[in-house]
Amino acid sequence: MQLWVGLGNPGPQYAMQRHNVGFMAIDVIADLHEFGPVQKKFSGWMQDGRIAGQRIILLKPATFMNESGRAVGEALRFYKLAPDALTVFHDELDLAPFKVKARIGGGLAGHNGLRSIDKHIGPDFRRVRIGIGHPGHKDRVHNYVLGNYAKAEQDDLADMLGAIGAEAEWLAKGDDARFMNDVALRLQD
């Protein structure tokens, strides 16, 4: 069993913000792979399903970004899972927009959701880093991250999220390199 968590902030006013791209990825995965109905559980919204024969629990914490670790910790403890069963989908300033990278562990890059998870369970979990690009100056980061995707970005966003969902089987199988490669190939077309 694996726990896949999308990071974001709850509420319709946050739905299209760059900071919520983790929520968006989880929603697309759930739709494409026909996960069960949404349940309120673990201080968030959970769905249960299977990808490539693996049972996957999808979770979108409703705790707001800064407290994501609380929801993640609850779910891991309930299912008696170690941090290596966790995959977190999150926005990444240090990646070009619509680039996707996966890795185990790493720094927090000032991301409050990752910082919260690290505080609750440690750093050794898989991250799917979804590039949002950097606005150019650190004084502009806050408004940029909490800003909505522009209309001109909608098609690229949909393509990227679709590629993540379509290639999720490789994450389920633990083949991060194949996942990244196949997502990149889909986005070249």
N, C-alpha and C positions, 0 to 999 in steps of 0.2 A: 504494500500500500504506500502511496505517496500523497503528500499534501502540497498543493500548488496554490500560492497566495498571490493575489493581485493587490498592489498598493494603490490607494487613492483616498479621497475624502467623500463621505456619504452626502447625498443631497443633490437635487437636480441642478442647483446653481454651480456645482463643480464638475458636472458630467463631461463636458468637452474640454476641460483644462488639461494642459500637457502633463501636469502632476498626476492625473487620473488615468494615464495610458495603461497602467497595470490592471485597473478595473476593466478597461475596455478589452484587453487581451483575454482576461478570464471569461468575459461575456461571450466573446467570439468562440473560444474553445468549447464552452458549454453548449453553444448553439450548434456548431459544426459536428460535435461528437454526441449530440443528443443526450446530454446529462439529464438527470432527474430534476424534479421541481426544486425551486429555491426554498431552503428552510432557514429560519432564524436560529442560529446556534453559534457558540464560541464568540460572543460579542460581535457577530457579523452575519453575513449571508453565505450559506454553504450549499453546495450541490455535489452529488455523488454520481460517479459514472466510471466508464472504462475506456481506456485508450490503449491499443495494441496489447490487449489482454491484461493490462495492469489496472488495478483499482486506483482511481484518482479521486481525491477529495479536493474540490475547488473552494476557496474561501476568499471573500472580500470583507476585510475587517470594517466594522461600522464605528470604530473607535476614533476616527480621524487619524491622519498620518502619524502624528507624534506618539500615538499609543498603540500602533499596529502590533508591536511585540506582545502585548497582553493577549490579544486574540490568537495570535500564532502560538504562543506558549500554551494556552488553554487547549487548542486543538491537538498539538503534539502530545501533551500529557494524556488527554482523553484516549487517543489511539495508541499510546505507548510507542511513539515513533521517535527515532533519534534525529538530530539536525540534518543528517545526510539524506533523509527522506523528504526534505523540504526544498521546494523551488519557489523563489520569489520573483515576480514580474514587476519591474519598476522603471520609471523614467530615469534617463542618464544624460546629464548635461555634457559630459565629456565625450559623447559619441555624436557623430553627425546625425541630423534628423533622418529617421526611418531606417537607421542601421540597427541590427540586432546582434548581440553577442551574449554568449552563455559562459559562465565560469563558476568554479567552486571557490568560495571565500573571496577575500579581497578587502579593499578599503571601503570606507563609508561615503567618501566623496561629499561630505556635508549633507547627506540625505537623511532627514529625520526619521523616516520610516525604517530605513536600514539600521540606523542608530538604535531605535527602539527594539527591533528584533535582536540585534547583537547584544543588547543589555539583558534581554530575557533568556536567550538560548546560546549566545556565543556567535562567532563569525563563520563557522564552518557549514554553510548551506549554499546551495546552488542559486545563482542569480541569473535571470534573463534580463539583460540590460537593454532597454529600448531607447534608442537615441532620440533626443529632442534638440540637440545642438545647444550652443551657448550664445547668449545675447551679445557677447563681446566685452562686457564690463561687469564686475561683480556687483556693482550698485543696481544693476538692472535685472539681476537673477530672480529676485522674489516676484516681481510683477510678471516676468516672462514665464516662469514655471506655473504660476497661478493664472496665467492668461489662457484663453481658449485657442484651439487650433484655428487658423485662418481658413476662410472658405477655399482659398487656393491650395491649401494643404489637404483637403478632405479626401481627394482621390488617392493620394500617396498614403495617407493614414489608413484608409480602407484596404488598400493593397497590402500594406505591411501587416495589419492585423489578420487579414485573410491568410497570408503566408505563414504567420505564427501558428494559427489554428490548423492549417492544412498539414504542417510539418511537425505538429505536437507529438506524433507517434515516436519520433526519434528522441525527444526528451523523455518520454515514458520508458523507452528502452535504454536510457542512459547514454545515448550516442550524441553528445553535445556537438561534436565536430560536424557530423552529418546534418544535424538540425540547422546549425549556422550556415553551412554550405547550401543546403536546399532552400532555406529562406532567401539567401542572397541570390540564388539562381532564379527563383520566382520573381524577385524584384527587378531583375535585369530585363525581363521581357517587356 
